[in-house]
């Protein structure tokens, strides 16, 4: 019999996680021998000439339309065109997040937030480069207290990985106090004691930098 090919098993569209693998399968009936060729982005894929197309470590560059052409000595047939969609549901992973730091304020009672991104790295299964940021931003002025700095890593799909550190601002300068002037009074006549305070002590004078 001289039977041209006919597709009896169509490939199915796939939706897979970035950096994972997937397969497309096709099968055709007809007089053998049967040859297969997979296509992607309007071009034949070198070496992809079996009924199963195995894709490993897929990324955004692998997204698009795939199909197979089956042929024998009596003709050829094209399978359904199916789409591979690559998704990214995994946030970047941060390493090298800094330890907490403590500083003492000066006369203005504020200190600038340090840049804590210097030793931080982020890795992502899908994106070679990941945007790093910190909040509050470096240089923002903060007062006495414990301040949390959040470091974020954002990939192209909007997934965010975070880590935190603290920036503590302390006031180590003691307040000052100036006592009022001494007061001298005369004792009551004949008893050598002071029975009633009629003099007024002035208030102390206090000061503190913060």
C-alpha positions as CSV (number, residue, x, y, z in Angstrom):
1,X,0.0,0.0,0.0
2,X,1.1,3.5,-0.7
3,X,-0.4,5.5,2.2
4,X,0.7,9.1,2.8
5,X,1.2,10.1,6.4
6,X,-1.6,11.2,8.6
7,X,-1.2,12.6,12.2
8,X,-2.8,10.3,14.7
9,X,-1.3,11.8,17.9
10,X,-1.1,15.6,18.0
11,X,1.3,17.5,20.3
12,X,-0.3,19.4,23.2
13,X,0.4,22.9,24.4
14,X,2.6,23.1,27.4
15,X,2.9,25.5,30.3
16,X,6.1,24.9,32.4
17,X,8.2,26.4,35.1
18,X,11.3,28.2,34.0
19,X,14.5,26.1,34.2
20,X,12.5,22.8,34.1
21,X,12.0,20.4,31.2
22,X,9.1,19.3,29.1
23,X,8.2,17.1,26.1
24,X,6.2,17.4,22.9
25,X,5.0,14.1,21.2
26,X,3.6,13.4,17.8
27,X,2.8,10.2,15.9
28,X,1.7,9.6,12.3
29,X,0.2,6.7,10.5
30,X,1.1,5.7,6.9
31,X,3.4,3.6,4.9
32,X,6.8,3.4,6.5
33,X,9.5,4.3,7.0
34,X,8.3,7.6,8.5
35,X,10.5,10.6,9.1
36,X,9.9,13.4,11.5
37,X,11.2,17.0,11.8
38,X,10.3,19.4,14.6
39,X,10.0,23.1,14.0
40,X,10.3,26.2,16.2
41,X,10.0,29.8,15.3
42,X,9.5,29.1,11.6
43,X,12.8,27.1,11.4
44,X,13.6,23.3,11.6
45,X,15.3,22.3,14.8
46,X,18.6,20.6,14.1
47,X,18.7,17.0,15.3
48,X,15.1,17.0,16.4
49,X,13.9,14.2,14.2
50,X,12.0,11.7,16.5
51,X,8.4,11.4,17.6
52,X,9.3,13.1,20.9
53,X,10.8,16.6,21.3
54,X,12.5,16.8,24.7
55,X,13.3,20.3,26.0
56,X,15.5,20.8,29.0
57,X,16.1,23.9,31.2
58,X,13.6,26.0,29.3
59,X,13.6,29.8,29.6
60,X,11.8,32.7,28.0
61,X,13.9,32.3,24.9
62,X,12.2,28.9,24.4
63,X,8.7,30.3,24.4
64,X,6.8,30.1,21.2
65,X,5.2,27.9,18.6
66,X,6.2,24.3,17.9
67,X,5.1,21.8,15.4
68,X,6.2,18.6,13.7
69,X,6.3,17.5,10.0
70,X,5.9,13.8,9.3
71,X,6.9,12.5,5.9
72,X,7.3,9.3,3.9
73,X,7.8,8.4,0.3
74,X,4.2,9.3,-0.5
75,X,3.8,12.8,1.1
76,X,4.1,14.8,4.2
77,X,1.7,16.2,6.9
78,X,2.1,19.0,9.5
79,X,0.9,18.6,13.1
80,X,-1.1,21.1,15.0
81,X,0.9,24.2,16.0
82,X,1.2,24.3,19.8
83,X,2.6,26.9,22.2
84,X,5.1,26.5,24.9
85,X,4.6,29.0,27.7
86,X,7.3,29.5,30.3
87,X,6.3,30.8,33.7
88,X,8.3,32.0,36.6
89,X,6.8,31.4,40.1
90,X,10.0,31.3,42.1
91,X,11.4,34.4,43.7
92,X,15.1,35.3,43.6
93,X,17.3,34.0,46.5
94,X,19.5,36.5,48.3
95,X,22.8,35.8,50.0
96,X,25.3,38.0,51.8
97,X,22.7,40.0,53.7
98,X,24.7,42.2,56.2
99,X,24.7,41.9,59.9
100,X,23.0,44.6,62.1
101,X,25.0,47.7,62.8
102,X,24.9,50.3,65.6
103,X,26.1,53.9,65.5
104,X,26.0,56.8,67.9
105,X,24.5,60.1,66.9
106,X,26.2,63.5,67.0
107,X,24.8,66.9,67.8
108,X,22.1,66.8,65.1
109,X,20.6,63.6,66.5
110,X,20.3,61.9,63.1
111,X,22.4,59.6,61.0
112,X,22.3,58.6,57.4
113,X,21.1,55.1,56.5
114,X,24.2,53.2,55.1
115,X,24.3,51.5,51.8
116,X,23.9,47.8,52.7
117,X,23.9,46.4,49.1
118,X,27.6,46.1,48.7
119,X,28.0,42.4,49.7
120,X,24.5,41.2,48.7
121,X,24.0,38.9,45.7
122,X,20.9,37.5,44.2
123,X,20.4,34.4,42.1
124,X,17.3,33.5,40.0
125,X,16.5,30.4,38.1
126,X,15.2,32.4,35.1
127,X,17.0,35.7,35.0
128,X,20.7,36.3,34.7
129,X,20.5,39.7,36.3
130,X,18.2,40.7,39.2
131,X,17.5,44.3,40.4
132,X,18.6,45.0,44.0
133,X,17.2,47.8,46.2
134,X,17.0,48.8,49.8
135,X,14.4,50.6,51.9
136,X,15.0,53.1,53.4
137,X,17.4,54.2,50.7
138,X,21.0,54.9,51.5
139,X,21.5,58.4,52.7
140,X,18.0,58.8,54.2
141,X,18.3,60.5,57.6
142,X,16.9,58.6,60.6
143,X,16.7,59.5,64.3
144,X,17.5,57.6,67.5
145,X,16.0,54.1,67.5
146,X,16.1,50.7,65.8
147,X,15.4,50.9,62.0
148,X,14.8,47.9,59.8
149,X,16.4,48.0,56.4
150,X,14.7,45.7,53.8
151,X,16.7,44.5,50.9
152,X,14.7,43.3,47.8
153,X,15.7,41.4,44.7
154,X,13.2,41.7,41.8
155,X,13.3,39.4,38.7
156,X,11.8,40.1,35.3
157,X,8.5,38.5,36.2
158,X,8.0,40.7,39.3
159,X,8.8,38.0,41.8
160,X,10.5,39.5,44.9
161,X,13.0,38.0,47.3
162,X,13.8,39.8,50.6
163,X,16.1,39.9,53.5
164,X,16.4,42.4,56.4
165,X,19.0,43.9,58.6
166,X,18.8,46.6,61.4
167,X,20.4,49.9,61.7
168,X,20.4,51.1,65.3
169,X,21.1,54.8,66.2
170,X,21.9,55.4,69.8
171,X,22.3,58.6,71.9
172,X,25.3,58.0,74.2
173,X,25.7,61.6,75.4
174,X,24.4,62.2,78.9
175,X,22.1,65.1,79.5
176,X,23.5,68.0,81.5
177,X,22.0,69.7,84.6
178,X,22.9,72.9,86.3
179,X,21.6,73.3,89.8
180,X,20.2,76.6,91.1
181,X,22.3,78.9,93.2
182,X,22.8,78.2,96.8
183,X,20.4,79.9,99.2
184,X,21.4,81.2,102.7
185,X,18.7,81.9,105.3
186,X,18.8,83.0,109.0
187,X,17.6,80.7,111.7
188,X,14.6,81.7,113.8
189,X,15.6,83.8,116.8
190,X,16.5,81.8,119.9
191,X,16.0,78.2,118.4
192,X,18.8,77.9,115.9
193,X,16.4,76.2,113.4
194,X,14.6,77.3,110.3
195,X,11.0,76.7,110.7
196,X,9.6,77.8,107.5
197,X,11.0,78.1,104.0
198,X,10.2,81.5,102.7
199,X,13.0,81.7,100.2
200,X,12.5,80.2,96.7
201,X,15.0,78.0,95.0
202,X,15.4,78.6,91.3
203,X,14.7,75.8,88.9
204,X,17.6,73.6,87.6
205,X,18.7,74.1,84.0
206,X,18.8,70.9,81.9
207,X,20.0,70.2,78.4
208,X,20.2,67.1,76.1
209,X,21.4,66.8,72.5
210,X,18.5,64.6,71.5
